[in-house]
Amino acid sequence: MIDEVRIQGLGVIDEAVLDLSPGFNVVTGETGAGKTMVVTSLGLLFGGRADPQRVRPGADRAVVEGRLVVDPGGRVAERVEEAGGELDDDALIVTRSVSAEGRSRAHLGGRAVPVSVLINLADDLVAVHGQSDQQRLLQAGRQRAALDRYAGGELTKPLRAYTRSFQRHKKVAALLDELTTRAAERVREAELLRFGLEEVEKVDPKEGEDVDLAAEEERLGHADALRAAADTAHEALLGDPAAAFEAANVVSLLGRARAALEQVRDHDPELGGHADRLAEAGYLVSDVATDLAAYAESVDADPARLAVVQARRAEVTALARKHGGTVADVLEWARTAAARLTELTGDDDRIDELRAEHAELAERLAAEAEELTAVRTRAAERFSAAVTAELAALAMPHARVDVTVTPSADYGPHGADEIEVLLAPHPGARPLPLNKGASGGELSRVMLAIEVVFAGADPVPTFVFDEVDAGVGGKAAVEIGRRLARLARNAQVIVVTHLPQVAAFADQHLLVEKADDGSVTRSGVTALDREGRVRELSRMLAGLEDSELGRAHAEELLGLAAGER
């Protein structure tokens, strides 16, 4: 429930605090005191339109802060956590501010959030009923949603099955449309893929071939230099056997050094160790020299092979440029292209399969939509009877509400039914849509009756009614108060009213007062005790707080309401 609301700089309200209670809360006050701003503040808390003209003259911004008691393990707490907010001892703090320039900011659980988050959260927290909200319920889509809400669990399973079939039917239809209307494009795509795959097949590149060809071309292109370097290194290490005399080389020099050390190794073990190391070095250098000789013999300047390598490399490189730059890219493209070509060439079979599935889904949709119509029709009969009974208790004994369910040929996401709520205000009158068959006061009572009926099926934690009793008086006003009190048995109810018959049924009475000192107008909200309620009801009844007749009537109203609560 809403525990507390703080208002600053909104309309005529400079600063006010609303301490709300469970059950039935009523807000009253003289005209212009700011009663409507109370409802406006609640609307802002739950994502209502930010109107900078509502900012109090002279103030920089209007700020509304609400403290809501929520279930820490419920869906609201889960949504708050998803938005990055936190609860404060099982309480949720919601803040909304509107600057005089029109900038709007929202905070949820200490975290700045988009206003859309508050709007989504409102569905689980509050139902606001004012003139604009009544107009929304007159829309066909909202009337369908209202009936579905009333139908409850009986509709859940068939609607879920229909939704699955509808979504699949829609997807299959889109695939069919794509396959049939884009046939020419798909043929062109297939031809391009075939051409590319034939080109790859003709070149037949191998994994890593581009790297190997580059290395071989480099080696063949510098064969003479490579051979000369190997020969030179070989002679330096091992000498030239064909030379007329033995020139100094690494192997012979290492041998001379080792021989010198071997002569004296018995005199000092350390020099013996060096001699062993020189022996190892000699063996290693000899091996390297032998390998260099073999390498020099293997290097062959082969212009014909070089030409072949260069031609192959050019062919592979040209193909690679088209598909990413490397042979690996070419091979990956070829795998993907082959899979896509298989898909494209199988379109004819796919089209036949989809057409068969489409026909089957159409039949299933028709059957499931028919079941939805049957469930809604039964719910509409119960709903019509329940609302009509409520209207009788709201001093409209001859009014009748009819909810019509008309199947159509067009399937939508919620079925094929057109829902309309009709009202016949008296016997013999032709049922008409609510916006044509009800006056302002009648429409308010119809909305209250609908909400009372809804409360038994899917209660909302908090209901807010603004001038729900407009155009009503006398016995009808008493009945409205009685129904609001009944609604408050299962939910928190907040009502702005000018009728004492309604206010008398409240569990808590809040008075919006205005004081004018000639310069600054301030409005405050006061929770009234028993004596304060008698005075306020007297004012509302007779216009005079101290009228004995008015006080007696107020006491009578309070006694009647207390007896029925």
C-alpha positions as CSV (number, residue, x, y, z in Angstrom):
1,M,0.0,0.0,0.0
2,I,1.0,3.7,-0.2
3,D,2.1,4.6,3.3
4,E,3.1,8.3,2.9
5,V,3.2,10.9,0.2
6,R,5.2,14.2,0.4
7,I,4.3,17.0,-2.0
8,Q,6.4,20.1,-2.6
9,G,5.7,23.0,-5.0
10,L,2.8,21.4,-6.8
11,G,-0.1,23.6,-7.9
12,V,-1.4,25.5,-4.8
13,I,0.4,23.2,-2.5
14,D,3.7,24.6,-1.1
15,E,4.4,21.7,1.1
16,A,2.2,18.8,2.4
17,V,2.4,15.3,3.8
18,L,-0.2,12.7,3.3
19,D,-0.2,9.9,5.9
20,L,-2.3,7.2,4.4
21,S,-3.7,4.2,6.1
22,P,-4.9,0.8,4.9
23,G,-8.6,0.7,3.9
24,F,-10.7,3.7,2.8
25,N,-8.9,7.1,2.8
26,V,-10.9,10.1,1.8
27,V,-9.6,13.5,0.8
28,T,-11.9,16.6,1.1
29,G,-11.5,20.4,1.2
30,E,-12.8,23.6,-0.1
31,T,-12.8,24.3,-3.8
32,G,-9.3,25.5,-4.8
33,A,-7.6,24.1,-1.8
34,G,-5.6,21.5,-3.8
35,K,-7.6,18.3,-3.6
36,T,-7.0,17.6,-7.3
37,M,-3.2,18.1,-6.7
38,V,-3.4,15.0,-4.4
39,V,-4.5,12.8,-7.3
40,T,-2.1,14.6,-9.6
41,S,0.8,13.8,-7.2
42,L,-0.1,10.1,-7.2
43,G,-0.3,10.2,-11.0
44,L,3.2,11.7,-11.2
45,L,4.5,9.0,-8.8
46,F,3.3,6.3,-11.2
47,G,4.5,7.8,-14.5
48,G,1.9,10.4,-15.3
49,R,2.6,13.2,-17.7
50,A,4.8,15.9,-16.3
51,D,3.1,19.3,-16.9
52,P,5.4,22.2,-16.0
53,Q,2.3,24.4,-15.6
54,R,1.5,22.4,-12.5
55,V,4.7,23.7,-10.8
56,R,3.8,26.2,-8.1
57,P,4.5,29.8,-9.2
58,G,7.8,30.9,-7.8
59,A,9.1,27.4,-7.2
60,D,12.0,25.9,-9.2
61,R,10.4,22.4,-9.4
62,A,7.6,20.2,-8.1
63,V,8.6,17.2,-6.1
64,V,6.5,14.2,-5.1
65,E,8.0,11.4,-2.9
66,G,6.1,8.3,-2.0
67,R,6.8,5.6,0.5
68,L,5.2,2.3,-0.4
69,V,5.0,-0.9,1.6
70,V,5.7,-3.9,-0.7
71,D,6.3,-7.6,-0.3
72,P,10.1,-8.1,-0.3
73,G,9.6,-11.4,-2.1
74,G,7.0,-10.2,-4.6
75,R,7.1,-9.2,-8.2
76,V,7.3,-5.4,-7.4
77,A,10.5,-6.0,-5.4
78,E,11.9,-8.1,-8.2
79,R,11.3,-5.4,-10.7
80,V,12.9,-2.8,-8.4
81,E,16.0,-5.0,-8.1
82,E,16.1,-5.4,-11.9
83,A,16.0,-1.6,-12.2
84,G,19.0,-1.3,-9.8
85,G,17.0,0.0,-6.9
86,E,16.7,-1.2,-3.3
87,L,14.0,-1.5,-0.6
88,D,14.3,0.3,2.7
89,D,13.0,-2.0,5.4
90,D,10.4,-3.5,3.1
91,A,9.5,0.0,1.9
92,L,9.9,1.3,-1.6
93,I,10.8,5.0,-2.0
94,V,9.6,6.5,-5.3
95,T,10.4,10.1,-6.2
96,R,9.3,12.2,-9.2
97,S,10.3,15.8,-9.9
98,V,9.2,18.2,-12.6
99,S,11.2,21.5,-13.2
100,A,9.5,24.7,-14.2
101,E,11.2,24.3,-17.6
102,G,9.6,20.9,-18.1
103,R,12.4,18.5,-17.2
104,S,11.2,15.4,-15.5
105,R,13.3,13.0,-13.3
106,A,12.3,9.8,-11.6
107,H,14.0,7.7,-8.8
108,L,13.1,4.2,-7.7
109,G,14.6,2.7,-4.6
110,G,17.4,5.3,-4.6
111,R,18.2,4.8,-8.3
112,A,17.5,7.1,-11.2
113,V,15.3,5.4,-13.7
114,P,13.3,6.2,-16.9
115,V,9.7,7.3,-16.3
116,S,8.6,4.2,-18.3
117,V,9.8,2.0,-15.4
118,L,7.3,3.8,-13.1
119,I,4.6,3.2,-15.7
120,N,5.3,-0.5,-15.9
121,L,5.5,-0.8,-12.1
122,A,2.1,1.0,-11.7
123,D,0.3,-2.0,-13.2
124,D,1.1,-4.0,-10.1
125,L,0.5,-1.2,-7.6
126,V,-2.3,1.1,-8.3
127,A,-5.5,1.7,-10.4
128,V,-6.2,5.4,-10.9
129,H,-9.7,6.4,-11.9
130,G,-10.3,9.9,-13.0
131,Q,-12.1,11.4,-16.0
132,S,-9.1,10.7,-18.4
133,D,-8.8,7.1,-17.0
134,Q,-12.5,6.5,-17.7
135,Q,-12.1,7.6,-21.2
136,R,-9.3,5.0,-21.6
137,L,-11.6,2.2,-20.5
138,L,-14.0,3.2,-23.3
139,Q,-11.4,2.0,-25.8
140,A,-12.2,-1.4,-27.4
141,G,-8.7,-2.8,-26.6
142,R,-9.0,-2.0,-22.9
143,Q,-12.5,-3.5,-22.7
144,R,-11.1,-6.7,-24.2
145,A,-8.3,-6.7,-21.6
146,A,-10.8,-6.0,-18.8
147,L,-13.0,-9.0,-19.8
148,D,-9.9,-11.2,-20.1
149,R,-8.9,-10.1,-16.6
150,Y,-12.3,-11.0,-15.2
151,A,-12.3,-14.4,-17.0
152,G,-9.2,-15.2,-15.0
153,G,-7.8,-18.8,-15.0
154,E,-10.5,-20.2,-17.3
155,L,-9.0,-18.2,-20.1
156,T,-5.3,-18.6,-19.3
157,K,-4.7,-22.0,-20.8
158,P,-6.6,-21.5,-24.1
159,L,-5.2,-18.0,-24.5
160,R,-1.7,-19.3,-24.0
161,A,-2.2,-22.1,-26.6
162,Y,-3.8,-19.6,-29.1
163,T,-0.9,-17.2,-28.6
164,R,1.7,-19.9,-29.4
165,S,-0.3,-20.9,-32.5
166,F,-0.7,-17.3,-33.6
167,Q,3.0,-16.5,-33.3
168,R,4.0,-19.7,-35.2
169,H,1.3,-18.9,-37.9
170,K,2.7,-15.4,-38.3
171,K,6.3,-16.7,-38.6
172,V,5.4,-19.3,-41.1
173,A,3.4,-16.8,-43.2
174,A,6.4,-14.4,-43.2
175,L,8.7,-17.2,-44.3
176,L,6.3,-18.2,-47.1
177,D,6.1,-14.6,-48.2
178,E,9.9,-14.3,-48.3
179,L,10.4,-17.5,-50.2
180,T,7.7,-16.8,-52.8
181,T,8.1,-13.0,-53.3
182,R,11.9,-13.0,-53.3
183,A,12.3,-16.0,-55.5
184,A,14.2,-14.0,-58.2
185,E,16.6,-12.6,-55.7
186,R,17.3,-16.0,-54.2
187,V,18.0,-17.4,-57.7
188,R,20.5,-14.7,-58.3
189,E,22.1,-15.3,-54.9
190,A,22.4,-19.0,-55.7
191,E,24.0,-18.3,-59.1
192,L,26.6,-16.1,-57.5
193,L,27.3,-18.7,-54.9
194,R,27.7,-21.4,-57.5
195,F,30.1,-19.2,-59.5
196,G,32.2,-18.5,-56.5
197,L,32.3,-22.2,-55.4
198,E,33.3,-23.2,-58.9
199,E,36.1,-20.7,-58.8
200,V,37.4,-22.0,-55.5
201,E,37.1,-25.6,-56.7
202,K,39.1,-24.8,-59.8
203,V,42.0,-23.2,-57.8
204,D,41.6,-25.9,-55.1
205,P,43.7,-24.1,-52.4
206,K,45.0,-26.1,-49.5
207,E,45.2,-25.0,-45.9
208,G,48.4,-23.0,-45.4
209,E,49.3,-23.1,-49.0
210,D,49.7,-19.3,-49.3
211,V,52.3,-19.3,-46.5
212,D,54.2,-22.3,-48.0
213,L,54.3,-20.7,-51.5
214,A,55.6,-17.4,-50.2
215,A,58.4,-19.2,-48.4
216,E,59.3,-21.3,-51.4
217,E,59.3,-18.3,-53.8
218,E,61.6,-16.4,-51.4
219,R,64.0,-19.4,-51.3
220,L,64.1,-20.0,-55.1
221,G,64.5,-16.3,-55.8
222,H,67.7,-16.1,-53.7
223,A,69.1,-19.5,-54.4
224,D,72.6,-18.3,-55.5
225,A,73.0,-16.1,-52.5
226,L,71.9,-18.9,-50.1
227,R,74.3,-21.4,-51.6
228,A,77.2,-19.0,-51.5
229,A,76.5,-18.2,-47.9
230,A,76.4,-21.9,-47.0
231,D,79.7,-22.6,-48.8
232,T,81.5,-19.7,-47.1
233,A,80.3,-20.7,-43.7
234,H,81.3,-24.3,-44.4
235,E,84.8,-23.4,-45.4
236,A,85.2,-21.1,-42.3
237,L,84.2,-24.0,-40.1
238,L,85.8,-27.0,-41.7
239,G,88.0,-25.7,-44.6
240,D,88.1,-26.5,-48.3
241,P,89.4,-30.0,-49.0
242,A,90.3,-29.0,-52.6
243,A,92.7,-26.2,-51.4
244,A,96.4,-26.7,-52.1
245,F,97.3,-26.1,-48.5
246,E,95.3,-26.3,-45.3
247,A,94.0,-22.9,-44.2
248,A,93.1,-22.1,-40.7
249,N,89.5,-23.0,-39.9
250,V,87.4,-23.3,-36.8
251,V,87.6,-27.1,-36.5
252,S,91.4,-27.2,-36.8
253,L,91.8,-24.3,-34.4
254,L,89.5,-26.0,-31.9
255,G,91.6,-29.2,-32.4
256,R,94.9,-27.4,-31.7
257,A,93.5,-25.7,-28.6
258,R,92.2,-29.0,-27.3
259,A,95.5,-30.8,-28.0
260,A,97.4,-28.1,-26.0
261,L,95.2,-28.6,-23.0
262,E,95.2,-32.4,-23.2
263,Q,99.0,-32.4,-22.8
264,V,98.7,-30.8,-19.3
265,R,95.3,-32.0,-18.1
266,D,96.9,-34.4,-15.6
267,H,98.5,-31.5,-13.8
268,D,95.3,-29.5,-13.3
269,P,91.7,-31.0,-13.5
270,E,90.3,-27.6,-14.3
271,L,92.2,-27.5,-17.7
272,G,91.0,-31.0,-18.3
273,G,87.4,-29.8,-18.0
274,H,88.1,-27.1,-20.6
275,A,89.6,-29.6,-22.9
276,D,86.4,-31.7,-22.7
277,R,84.3,-28.7,-23.5
278,L,86.5,-27.9,-26.6
279,A,86.0,-31.4,-27.7
280,E,82.2,-31.0,-27.5
281,A,82.5,-27.7,-29.4
282,G,84.5,-29.4,-32.1
283,Y,81.9,-32.1,-32.6
284,L,79.1,-29.5,-32.8
285,V,81.0,-27.3,-35.3
286,S,81.7,-30.4,-37.4
287,D,78.0,-31.3,-37.4
288,V,77.0,-27.7,-38.4
289,A,79.7,-27.7,-41.2
290,T,78.4,-31.1,-42.5
291,D,74.8,-29.8,-42.5
292,L,75.9,-26.6,-44.3
293,A,77.5,-28.7,-47.0
294,A,74.3,-30.7,-47.4
295,Y,72.3,-27.5,-47.6
296,A,74.5,-26.0,-50.2
297,E,74.1,-29.2,-52.3
298,S,70.3,-29.0,-52.0
299,V,70.0,-25.4,-53.1
300,D,69.4,-25.3,-56.8
301,A,68.5,-22.3,-58.9
302,D,65.5,-23.6,-60.8
303,P,64.0,-20.8,-62.9
304,A,61.2,-23.1,-64.2
305,R,60.1,-24.1,-60.7
306,L,60.3,-20.4,-59.6
307,A,57.9,-19.5,-62.5
308,V,55.5,-22.2,-61.5
309,V,55.5,-21.1,-57.8
310,Q,55.0,-17.5,-58.8
311,A,52.1,-18.3,-61.1
312,R,50.4,-20.5,-58.4
313,R,50.9,-17.9,-55.8
314,A,49.4,-15.2,-57.9
315,E,46.4,-17.4,-58.5
316,V,45.9,-18.2,-54.8
317,T,46.4,-14.6,-53.8
318,A,43.8,-13.3,-56.3
319,L,41.2,-15.7,-54.9
320,A,42.1,-14.9,-51.3
321,R,41.6,-11.1,-51.9
322,K,38.0,-11.8,-52.8
323,H,37.2,-13.7,-49.6
324,G,39.1,-12.1,-46.8
325,G,42.8,-12.1,-47.6
326,T,44.0,-15.6,-46.7
327,V,43.5,-19.2,-47.8
328,A,41.8,-19.9,-44.4
329,D,39.3,-17.2,-45.2
330,V,38.6,-18.7,-48.7
331,L,38.0,-22.2,-47.2
332,E,35.7,-20.8,-44.5
333,W,33.7,-18.8,-47.1
334,A,33.4,-22.0,-49.2
335,R,32.0,-24.0,-46.3
336,T,29.4,-21.2,-45.5
337,A,28.5,-20.7,-49.2
338,A,28.0,-24.4,-49.7
339,A,25.6,-24.6,-46.7
340,R,23.7,-21.5,-47.9
341,L,23.5,-22.9,-51.5
342,T,22.0,-26.1,-50.1
343,E,19.4,-24.1,-48.2
344,L,18.5,-22.1,-51.4
345,T,18.3,-25.1,-53.6
346,G,16.0,-26.7,-51.1
347,D,13.4,-23.9,-51.2
348,D,10.9,-25.7,-53.3
349,D,10.6,-28.5,-50.8
350,R,10.7,-26.0,-48.0
351,I,7.8,-24.0,-49.6
352,D,5.7,-27.2,-49.8
353,E,6.4,-28.0,-46.1
354,L,5.5,-24.4,-45.0
355,R,2.3,-24.4,-47.0
356,A,1.2,-27.6,-45.4
357,E,2.1,-26.2,-41.9
358,H,0.4,-22.9,-42.7
359,A,-2.8,-24.7,-43.6
360,E,-2.7,-26.8,-40.4
361,L,-2.0,-23.8,-38.2
362,A,-4.9,-21.9,-39.8
363,E,-7.3,-24.7,-38.8
364,R,-5.8,-24.8,-35.3
365,L,-6.1,-21.1,-35.0
366,A,-9.8,-21.2,-36.0
367,A,-10.5,-23.9,-33.4
368,E,-8.6,-22.2,-30.6
369,A,-10.1,-18.8,-31.4
370,E,-13.5,-20.4,-31.2
371,E,-12.7,-21.8,-27.8
372,L,-11.6,-18.3,-26.7
373,T,-14.9,-16.9,-27.9
374,A,-16.8,-19.5,-25.9
375,V,-14.8,-18.7,-22.7
376,R,-15.2,-14.9,-23.2
377,T,-18.9,-15.3,-23.9
378,R,-19.5,-17.1,-20.6
379,A,-17.3,-14.6,-18.8
380,A,-19.2,-11.7,-20.5
381,E,-22.5,-13.1,-19.2
382,R,-21.2,-13.4,-15.6
383,F,-19.5,-10.0,-15.9
384,S,-22.7,-8.3,-17.2
385,A,-24.8,-9.8,-14.4
386,A,-22.3,-8.8,-11.7
387,V,-21.9,-5.2,-12.9
388,T,-25.7,-4.8,-13.4
389,A,-26.2,-6.0,-9.8
390,E,-23.6,-3.5,-8.5
391,L,-25.4,-0.7,-10.5
392,A,-28.6,-1.6,-8.7
393,A,-26.8,-1.0,-5.4
394,L,-25.5,2.3,-6.8
395,A,-29.0,3.7,-7.3
396,M,-29.3,2.6,-10.9
397,P,-31.8,-0.2,-10.4
398,H,-33.1,-0.2,-13.9
399,A,-29.7,0.0,-15.7
400,R,-28.3,-3.0,-17.5
401,V,-24.8,-3.6,-18.7
402,D,-24.3,-6.0,-21.6
403,V,-20.8,-7.1,-22.7
404,T,-20.9,-8.3,-26.3
405,V,-18.4,-10.8,-27.8
406,T,-18.5,-10.7,-31.6
407,P,-16.1,-13.0,-33.5
408,S,-14.5,-11.6,-36.6
409,A,-12.6,-13.1,-39.5
410,D,-9.4,-11.3,-38.6
411,Y,-7.1,-13.1,-36.2
412,G,-5.0,-10.9,-33.8
413,P,-2.6,-11.6,-31.0
414,H,-5.5,-12.0,-28.5
415,G,-8.0,-13.9,-30.7
416,A,-10.6,-12.9,-33.2
417,D,-13.1,-11.3,-30.8
418,E,-14.4,-7.8,-30.8
419,I,-15.5,-6.8,-27.2
420,E,-17.8,-3.9,-26.4
421,V,-19.4,-2.9,-23.1
422,L,-22.9,-1.5,-23.6
423,L,-25.2,0.2,-21.2
424,A,-29.0,0.5,-21.2
425,P,-29.8,3.1,-18.5
426,H,-33.4,2.1,-18.2
427,P,-35.8,-0.6,-19.4
428,G,-36.8,-0.3,-23.1
429,A,-33.6,1.7,-23.9
430,R,-31.4,0.3,-26.6
431,P,-28.0,-0.7,-25.2
432,L,-25.4,1.8,-26.4
433,P,-21.6,2.1,-26.0
434,L,-20.6,3.6,-22.6
435,N,-19.5,6.9,-24.2
436,K,-22.9,7.3,-25.8
437,G,-25.3,5.6,-23.3
438,A,-24.1,7.1,-20.0
439,S,-24.0,10.6,-18.5
440,G,-21.1,11.8,-16.5
441,G,-22.5,10.6,-13.2
442,E,-23.7,7.3,-14.6
443,L,-20.3,6.7,-16.2
444,S,-18.6,7.3,-12.8
445,R,-20.9,4.8,-11.2
446,V,-20.4,2.2,-14.0
447,M,-16.6,2.5,-13.5
448,L,-17.0,2.0,-9.8
449,A,-19.2,-1.0,-10.3
450,I,-16.7,-2.5,-12.8
451,E,-13.8,-2.0,-10.3
452,V,-15.8,-3.5,-7.4
453,V,-16.5,-6.6,-9.7
454,F,-12.8,-6.7,-10.7
455,A,-11.7,-6.6,-7.0
456,G,-13.2,-10.0,-6.5
457,A,-11.3,-11.5,-9.4
458,D,-7.9,-9.8,-9.4
459,P,-7.4,-7.2,-6.7
460,V,-5.1,-4.3,-7.1
461,P,-3.3,-3.2,-3.9
462,T,-4.4,0.5,-4.2
463,F,-7.4,2.2,-6.0
464,V,-7.5,5.9,-6.5
465,F,-10.8,7.6,-7.5
466,D,-11.0,11.3,-8.4
467,E,-14.5,12.7,-8.3
468,V,-16.1,9.3,-8.9
469,D,-19.2,10.7,-7.4
470,A,-19.5,13.6,-9.9
471,G,-23.1,14.3,-10.7
472,V,-24.4,12.1,-7.9
473,G,-26.2,13.0,-4.7
474,G,-28.6,11.7,-2.1
475,K,-29.2,8.0,-1.8
476,A,-26.8,7.2,-4.7
477,A,-24.0,9.0,-2.9
478,V,-24.6,6.8,0.2
479,E,-24.5,3.7,-2.0
480,I,-21.2,4.9,-3.6
481,G,-19.7,5.3,-0.2
482,R,-20.9,1.9,0.8
483,R,-19.4,0.3,-2.3
484,L,-16.1,2.1,-1.8
485,A,-16.0,0.8,1.8
486,R,-16.6,-2.7,0.5
487,L,-13.8,-2.3,-2.0
488,A,-11.5,-1.2,0.8
489,R,-12.0,-4.5,2.6
490,N,-9.5,-6.1,0.2
491,A,-7.4,-3.1,-0.9
492,Q,-6.3,0.4,-0.1
493,V,-8.8,3.0,-1.5
494,I,-8.0,6.7,-1.9
495,V,-10.9,8.9,-2.9
496,V,-11.2,12.7,-3.6
497,T,-14.8,13.7,-3.0
498,H,-17.0,16.6,-2.3
499,L,-19.9,14.5,-0.9
500,P,-20.3,14.0,2.8
501,Q,-22.2,10.8,2.2
502,V,-19.1,9.3,0.6
503,A,-16.6,10.8,3.1
504,A,-18.5,9.4,6.1
505,F,-17.6,5.8,5.1
506,A,-13.8,6.4,5.2
507,D,-11.5,4.8,7.7
508,Q,-9.3,7.9,7.5
509,H,-10.4,11.4,6.6
510,L,-7.7,13.8,5.2
511,L,-8.6,17.5,5.0
512,V,-6.8,19.8,2.5
513,E,-6.7,23.3,3.9
514,K,-5.7,26.5,2.3
515,A,-4.4,29.6,4.2
516,D,-3.9,32.9,2.5
517,D,-1.7,35.6,4.2
518,G,-1.8,38.0,1.3
519,S,1.6,36.9,-0.2
520,V,2.0,33.2,-0.1
521,T,-0.6,30.5,-0.3
522,R,0.1,27.3,1.6
523,S,-1.9,24.2,1.6
524,G,-1.5,21.5,4.2
525,V,-3.1,18.1,4.7
526,T,-4.5,17.2,8.1
527,A,-5.8,13.8,9.3
528,L,-9.0,14.5,11.1
529,D,-10.1,13.0,14.5
530,R,-13.8,12.3,15.3
531,E,-14.5,16.0,16.1
532,G,-12.7,17.2,13.1
533,R,-14.7,14.8,10.9
534,V,-18.0,16.1,12.3
535,R,-17.0,19.7,11.6
536,E,-15.8,18.9,8.0
537,L,-18.9,16.9,7.2
538,S,-21.0,19.7,8.6
539,R,-19.3,22.1,6.3
540,M,-19.8,19.8,3.3
541,L,-23.5,19.3,4.3
542,A,-24.6,22.8,5.2
543,G,-21.6,25.0,4.4
544,L,-21.4,26.0,8.1
545,E,-19.1,24.0,10.4
546,D,-20.9,25.0,13.6
547,S,-24.5,24.5,12.3
548,E,-26.3,22.3,14.9
549,L,-28.4,20.8,12.1
550,G,-25.3,20.1,10.1
551,R,-23.5,18.5,13.0
552,A,-26.5,16.3,13.8
553,H,-26.6,15.1,10.3
554,A,-22.9,14.5,10.2
555,E,-23.1,12.5,13.4
556,E,-25.9,10.5,11.8
557,L,-23.9,9.8,8.7
558,L,-20.9,8.7,10.7
559,G,-23.0,6.4,12.8
560,L,-24.6,4.9,9.7
561,A,-21.2,4.3,8.1
562,A,-19.7,2.8,11.3
563,G,-22.6,0.4,11.7
564,E,-22.2,-0.9,8.1
565,R,-18.4,-1.1,8.3
